[in-house]
Amino acid sequence: MGGRATRITARIVLLLCGLITLFTGVPYAMMQGEDLPFQSEWVIFAGALGLVGGFTVMVSLLPRSWIAKACGKARDEESLLTLPLKLLGGFAAVFYLFALVAFFAPHTWNLDPQLMLFLCPMYLVRMTFDPSPAWVWLILAPMNAAVYGALGVSLGCVWMILHRRR
């Protein structure tokens, strides 16, 4: 029963990361670069977030047998989603810390907005208004971690599909 609970929890985490990634792309799609101090390729940011989020949601909702078939593994193999989940955890931890550094960096550092939006999609909030530290710790940094966790899942699944056993 422990394996089943782990699989269900993993699916829920994948779904949440994918939905948060899709939700994070909404401001990019709505603002379209208006009233910001620079021009950006907003379509690229929104499109990338949409692709990664949509893929992660799809992986979380697909039947286990379909995922196993695509990866060339047995349906009941315990390591079916091990690599994507490890990448999710690693990416989420690194980019949670990166979001904290990005938000608490002094304005005198003059961080490049294009690079910061790529590495921390929720940096858009800092550019439009100055959030409180509680917002950053409890909402914005976890959202950034979820976005990059979804990217880790996507990369892990693609890696497994491309390097499946024959």
N, C-alpha and C positions, 0 to 999 in steps of 0.2 A: 504493500500500500504506500510505502514511502516514496517509491519511484513514481507512482501515479501522481501523488501530491506535488512532487517536484516538477513533473511535466506540466501540470495544470498551472502552478505558480509561474513557471517559465513562460507559458503562453500568455498569461495575464500581464506579466512584465513586458513582453514583446509588444502586446497590443497597446499598453499604456505609452511605451516609448514611441511607437509609430503614431499614435494619436497626438501626442505632445509635439512631435515633429511637424505634423500637418498643421496643428494649431499655431506653431511658431511661424510658419510661412504666411499666415494670414496678414499680419501687419505689412510685410514686404509687398504683398499683392495689393493691399488697400492704399498704402501711402504712395507708391510709385515714385519715390524720390522727392516728393514735394516738401518744401520748407526745410531742407537739410543743407548743411554747409558745403556739400559736394554732390556731384552727380554720380550715380552708381548704376550698375547693371542690375536693377531690381528683378527683372525677369529671370536672370540666372539664379539668384538667391532663392526666389520663390519656387522656381522649377526644380532646383536641386533638393530643396526641403520636401517638396511634394513627391518627388521620385523616391527618396529614401524613406519617407514616412509611409507612402503607399506600399512599397515593397515590404517593409517591416510588418505592417498591418496584414498584408496578404500572407506572409509567412506564419503569423500568429493564428490565422484563421484556416489555413489549409489543413486537410487531413494529414495525419502523421504518415500514412502510407504513401501519399504523394510526395512528401518531402523526402522520405526514405528512398523512393524510386529515383527522384532527381539526383540525390546524392550518391546513389549506388550502394546503399547500406540496407541492412535488414530493418524491418519496421520496429521490431522490439529491441533493437540495439540501444543500449543506454547512452552511448556517446553520439547519438544522432545530432543533438543540438549543443554539444559540449563546446565546440570551438566558437560558434556564434555567441554563446552565453559568456564565455571567457572574454571575448573581445568586447562584448557589451559592458562587462564589469570594468575592464581595463580602460576603455575609452571614457566611460562615465566618470571614473575616479579622476583621471588626468584632466578632463575638461571641466569637471566641477571645480577643481583647484585653479585651473586656468581662468575660469569665469570670475572667481573671487579676486584673483590678481588683477584682471582687467577692470573690474568694477571699482576696486579700491586703489587703483593706481592714481597718483596725483595728476591733475590736468596739465601740469608742467611737463609731463613726459611726452606730450604730443604724439600719442599713438596714432598710427595710420588707420583711418576709419575703414577703408576697404579691407585691410588685413584683419582688423578686429571684427568686422561683420562676418568674415569668413570663418574665423576661429571661435567666435562667440556670437551666435545669431541674436542673442538677447541683449547684445551691446547696443542695439537700436534703442532700447528703453533708456539707457544712460545718455544717449545722444539727444533724445527728445525731452527728457526730464530727469532730475537727479533722484533716484529711488533711495529709500531709507536702507540702512544696513540689514534690517530684519527682512525686507523684501528680497534683498540680494541673497542672503543665507538660505531663506526658506522657500523662495519661489523662483527667482531668476537663475541662480546657479544650478538648482536641480533640473530646471527646464533645459538648460544648456547641456547638462550631463545626459539627459534623456535623448536629446537630439543626436549627440555623438555616440551614445549607446546604440541608437537605432542605426547609425552609420556602421558601427562595429558589427552589428548583427547582419547587415546587408553584405559587408565585405566578407564576413565569415561564411555566409551561405553561398555567395558567389565562389569563394575559394573551394568550398566542399564540392560544389557542382562541377567546377573545372578540373578538380583533382580527384574525382571519384575513382573508386576501385573498379577494375575491369574484370 
